[in-house]
């Protein structure tokens, strides 16, 4: 069984490209709107800049903070002695709120 770090690293290698591609495509949709002229351009300029900024921040969080939090959650339940997961990581607590693992069912 892999360590939590290796598992998160493998998954981020698989979906990292998709996250970057989606972020770039969505930002490229909103950036041209900020260059519109006339009263419509004035109205939509703030909207497009806000959306593009929010999408960029979301992409950065998806590539950095989310994997770190997932690793911390899994590392707390991982034991290196027998390289196994505790009972809470098998999804048995997915319906209860007494464990951090309940947020991410297996």
VOKE-356670 format. One record per residue (C-alpha): x, y, z; residue number from 1. Coordinates in Angstrom, 2 decimals. Layout:
N
- c1 c2 c3 nr
- X Y Z NUM
...
// end
This chain:
106
- c1 c2 c3 nr
- 0.00 0.00 0.00 1
- 1.25 3.48 -0.86 2
- 1.88 6.22 1.64 3
- -0.54 9.18 1.66 4
- 2.15 11.40 0.13 5
- 2.71 9.01 -2.78 6
- -1.03 8.65 -3.35 7
- -1.62 12.42 -3.44 8
- 1.41 12.93 -5.68 9
- 0.16 10.28 -8.12 10
- -3.34 11.74 -8.27 11
- -2.08 15.30 -8.75 12
- 0.10 14.06 -11.62 13
- -3.01 12.66 -13.26 14
- -5.39 15.59 -12.80 15
- -2.98 18.53 -12.61 16
- -3.00 19.04 -16.37 17
- -6.78 19.05 -16.48 18
- -6.97 21.65 -13.70 19
- -4.49 23.89 -15.51 20
- -6.29 23.48 -18.86 21
- -9.73 24.26 -17.41 22
- -8.36 27.29 -15.57 23
- -6.69 28.69 -18.69 24
- -9.75 28.11 -20.90 25
- -12.12 29.77 -18.43 26
- -9.80 32.75 -17.93 27
- -9.40 33.12 -21.69 28
- -13.18 33.40 -21.97 29
- -13.48 36.26 -19.46 30
- -10.36 38.31 -20.24 31
- -11.56 39.55 -23.69 32
- -14.78 40.80 -22.11 33
- -12.73 43.34 -20.13 34
- -11.64 44.97 -23.41 35
- -15.16 45.69 -24.67 36
- -15.90 49.34 -25.38 37
- -18.93 51.51 -24.77 38
- -21.42 51.30 -21.93 39
- -21.54 47.50 -22.13 40
- -17.76 47.35 -21.70 41
- -17.89 49.59 -18.66 42
- -20.58 47.43 -17.12 43
- -18.89 44.07 -17.79 44
- -15.27 45.10 -17.14 45
- -15.48 44.66 -13.36 46
- -17.37 41.41 -13.79 47
- -14.81 39.89 -16.14 48
- -11.81 40.91 -14.03 49
- -13.48 39.52 -10.91 50
- -14.34 36.23 -12.61 51
- -10.86 35.82 -14.12 52
- -9.21 36.55 -10.77 53
- -11.50 34.15 -8.94 54
- -10.84 31.38 -11.44 55
- -7.07 31.86 -11.18 56
- -7.23 31.75 -7.38 57
- -9.41 28.64 -7.55 58
- -6.90 26.92 -9.84 59
- -4.00 27.76 -7.52 60
- -5.92 26.42 -4.50 61
- -6.84 23.25 -6.41 62
- -3.18 22.63 -7.24 63
- -1.65 23.54 -3.86 64
- -3.86 23.78 -0.79 65
- -6.37 21.00 -1.50 66
- -3.73 18.25 -2.00 67
- -1.89 19.39 1.14 68
- -5.06 19.21 3.22 69
- -5.91 15.79 1.80 70
- -2.42 14.53 2.58 71
- -2.67 15.82 6.15 72
- -6.04 14.12 6.59 73
- -4.81 10.78 5.26 74
- -1.44 10.96 7.05 75
- -3.20 11.23 10.39 76
- -4.83 7.84 9.80 77
- -1.91 6.06 8.13 78
- 0.37 3.76 10.12 79
- 3.77 2.98 8.69 80
- 4.38 -0.11 10.82 81
- 1.98 -2.29 8.87 82
- 1.43 0.20 6.00 83
- -2.29 0.05 6.36 84
- -5.13 2.46 6.87 85
- -7.18 2.66 10.02 86
- -10.83 1.64 10.01 87
- -12.00 5.22 9.51 88
- -10.38 5.42 6.08 89
- -12.41 2.52 4.67 90
- -15.55 4.61 4.40 91
- -17.20 3.12 7.47 92
- -17.60 6.58 9.02 93
- -18.81 8.28 5.86 94
- -22.21 8.95 7.39 95
- -20.99 10.45 10.65 96
- -19.39 13.78 11.43 97
- -17.12 12.62 14.25 98
- -14.12 12.10 11.99 99
- -12.33 14.35 9.48 100
- -12.53 11.46 7.02 101
- -16.30 11.87 6.88 102
- -15.80 14.89 4.61 103
- -14.26 12.72 1.86 104
- -15.91 9.33 1.57 105
- -13.67 6.65 0.12 106
// end
